[in-house]
Amino acid sequence: MLDILIQPFFQRALLAGLAIASVAGPVGCFIVWRRMAYFGETLAHSGLFGVGLGLLLGFSLTLGAVATAVAVALLLMLMKSQRVLATDTLLGILSHSSLALGIVTVGLVTGSAGDHMDLLFGDILTVSWKDVAVVWAGGAAVLLILGLLWRDLIAMSVHEELAQAEGINVRRVELGFVLLIALMTAISMKIVGLLLITALLVIPAAAARRLTNSPETMALVSAAIACVAVVMGLALSAFANAITGPAIVLSAGLLFVLTLLRPQAS
C-alpha cells in the first residue's frame, strides 16, 4: 500500500488538493463571517448546469461552471434588491432548481447523468499535470483578488452599513467576492466535487474560528486545517479505499470536532 504514495497520480492529487485547500481556507473565512454558506452552496449547485451547457455547446466545462455561477449570483442579487422573497427562500429555490436542471442537462447530452457524477463528488486521483497547473494558477488568481479586496471585505463583515458610509462600494466588493466563490467552485470540481466544495470552504474556517482571534490568523489557520484535511482524506482513500472527495470533507469534519475539545479563543 505504501507504493501508492510514490505514484505520480497520487502526487498530482496531493498537489492539486493542497492548492485548493490553501485558497479555500481564506475564502471560507469570509463565507463564515458573512454567513454565506447557503449562498456558496447555491453557486456550487449551479455549476453543474454550466457543465451541462459546456457539454451541449462544446466549450470549456470550467468556463461553463463559472458563467452559470456568476449568472445565478447576479440573479439572486437582483431578486434580493427587489425583495421578491426572503433570502433563504430564494437560495433554496435557486440551489435545488439549478442542481436539478444541471443533472437533466448532463443526462440529455450524455445519455446518462451518471457519466459525470464525479463532478458532484470529485475525482482528485484522476487529475492530470495540466489540471494541477490550472488549479494552482486559478488559486493564485483567487488569492490575488482576495488580497485586493481584503480590507473592504473585513470592513463589510464587521458592519456593512458603516463600511458603506466610509465610502466603500459595497455592491462592487460583494460582486468581486461572488466572482471569487464562482472561480473556486469551477477549479474545485475535480477535487472535491460541486456538492462538497462548500463543506471544504466552511468547515476549516469554522474550526479556525474557534482557535484564533484575528482575521489574518484565522485565514492562515483555516488554510492549514484544510491542507491537513486533504492529506488525511487522500491517506484514507489510499489505505481504506474510500471515495476521495467525501473522505477529504469527512477529515475536515473530524478536525472540527477536535477543536470542540478545547476552549474557544477569545
N, C-alpha and C positions, 0 to 999 in steps of 0.2 A: 504493500500500500504506500510506503514511503516513496516509491518510484514516481508516484503521481505528482509529487511536489516539485520535481525537476523537469516535468514535461512542459514543452512550450505552450500548450493550450492552458495549463494551469498558471503559468507565469503571465500570460496575456490577460487571463481573467483577474489575477491579483492586481495588475497594473491598472486595468480599467476600473475595477471596483474601488481601489484607493483614490482614483481621480474623482469618481462620483462622490465618494464619502467626504473628501476634502472640501467639496463645494456644497454638498447637501447640508453639512453642519452649519456654516454661517447663514445660508439662505433659510434654513429651517428655524433659526433663532427668531427671525422676523415673523415667520408664519406663526410661531408660538406667541410672541409678544402681541401681535396684532389679531390673534385668534382667527386665523385664516385657514385652518386645517381643512375644513369642508370646502373652502374655495379652491385650495390646491388639489383636492381630490376631484372636483368637478373638471378642472383643466386637464388633469391626467386622463380622466374618462373620455373627454372629448378628443384626446389624441388618437384614440382607436378609429374614430370616424375619419380623421386625417389620413391614417394609414390606409383605410379603405379607398379613399379618394386617390391616394397615390398609386395604389394598385390599379384602380379603374382607369386613370388618366395617364399612367406611365411615367410619373415623376417621383422624385425622392420621397421615401416614406418619412424621413426625418422632417423635411420641409412641410409635408402634409400635416404632420402632428403639430408642428409649431404654428402653422397657419390656422388650423381649426381651434387650437387652444387660445390663440390671440383673438380670433373672431368671437368665440364664446365669452371670453373675458370682457370684450368691448360691449357685447350684447348685454351681459349682466350689469355692467356699469351704467349703461343706458337705462335699463329697466329699473335699477336702484334709484337713479336720479329722478325718474318719473313716479316712483313709489307705487308701482303696479301691485306688488305683493311684498310680504315680509322677505328679508334676505335669505333666511334659511329655507323658506318655501321655494324661492326661485332657484337656489342652489340644488335642492332636491330634484326639481323638475329637469333642470338642465343637465345635471350629473347623470341621472339614470336614462334620460332620453338620448343623450349623446352616446352613452355606452351601448344602449340597445341598437341605435342607428349604426354605430360602428360595427357591431357584430353582424348585423344584417348585411351591411355593405360588403364586408370582407367575405361573408358567405356567398353572396351573389357573384362576386368577382372570381373567387377561387373554387366555388362549388362546395366548399366545406370551411366553415369558420374555424374549425379545429386546426386547419393548416397553419394558422398564425396565432394560436393560443400562447405561444412562447412570448409574444409581445405583452400579454396580460401578466404573466408571472416571471418573465425574464429567462434568459438562457445564456448566462455570462460565460459558460465554458465553451461556447461556440464563437466568441468574438475573434476577429482577425486583427493583425497588426494595424490595418487601416482603421478598424473600429477603435482601437486603442488610441491612435493618433487623433481621430475625430473627437473622442471623449476628452482627451487632455486639452485639445485646442478649444473645444466648447466650454470646458470647465474654466480654462484661463480667461475666456471672454466673460463668463458669468462673474468671476471674482473681480475682474477689472471694473465691470459696470457696477457691481455691488460696492466696490471701494469708492466710486464716484458718488454713489447715492447714500453712502453710509450715514453721514451726519444728518441729512434730511430725513432718512428713514428712522433714525433714532429719535429725532425731534417729533416726528409724526406718531411714533409708537408711544411716546410719553404723553402727548396731548396734541391731537390733530388740529383743533381749533386754534390753539396758541401758536402752533407751527405756521399755520396759515396767516395769522396776524403778524408774524415776524417776517413775512414776505416769501415763504416757501410755496412754490407752485405745487400744491398737494396733488392735483389731478395728474400733472406730468410725472411726478415721482411715483405715484401709485401705478400709472401705466408702465413706467420703467420696471417696477418690481414685478408686475404681471408678466411682462416680457421675459424676465429672468426665470420665473416659475415655468413658463411655456418652454423655454430653452432647456431647462433642467429636465422637464418631462421628456422632451424629444431625445436628448442624449442618454437618458437612463432607460430607454425602452428595453434594450437587450441585456441590461444589467440586472435590474430587479423587476422590470415589467410595469406596465401602466397602472395596474391595480395596487402595486406595492410601493411605488415611489413616494407617495405621501407619507407612508409609515417611516421610510428612511429619512424623510425631511423632519418629521415631527418627533419621533421617539428619542433620537440622540439629543436634540435640542431640549426636550423636556427633562431628560436625565441631567444634562449640563446645567440646567436652571437650578437644580437642587444643590449643585456643588460649587457654584460661583456667585459672585455678587457684582460683577461689572459686565457690560455688553461685550467688550473685546475678549475678555477671558472666557465668557460663555461661548463665543463663537469658536475659539480655539479648542476648548474642551469638547464642544459638540462635534467638531470635525474629528478629534481624536477618538471619541466614542464610536462615531460612525465607521472610522477606519478599523477599529478593533472588531466591530460587528461584522465587517466584510471578511476579515481574516478568520474569525470564528465560523462564519457561515460557509466559507469555502472549505475549511477543515471538516466541518460537519458533512458537507457534501461529499468530500473525498473519502472519509472514513466510515460514514454511515449511509452512503448512497442516497442522501436526502436531496430534494429539489433545491437548487442553489438559491434562487431568489427568495423564496419563503424562509430558507434557513438563515439568510442574512438578516431578514426582518425579525425572525424569532430570536436571533442572537442579540439584536438591538433591544428587544423587549426584555430579555434576561438581564442585560446590563442596566436597564431602567429599574427593574425590580431590585437589583443590588443597591442602587442609590437610595432606595426607600429605607434601607437598613441603617443609614446614617442621618444625622440631623441636617435639615436644610440650611444652606448658607444664608446668613442674614444680610 
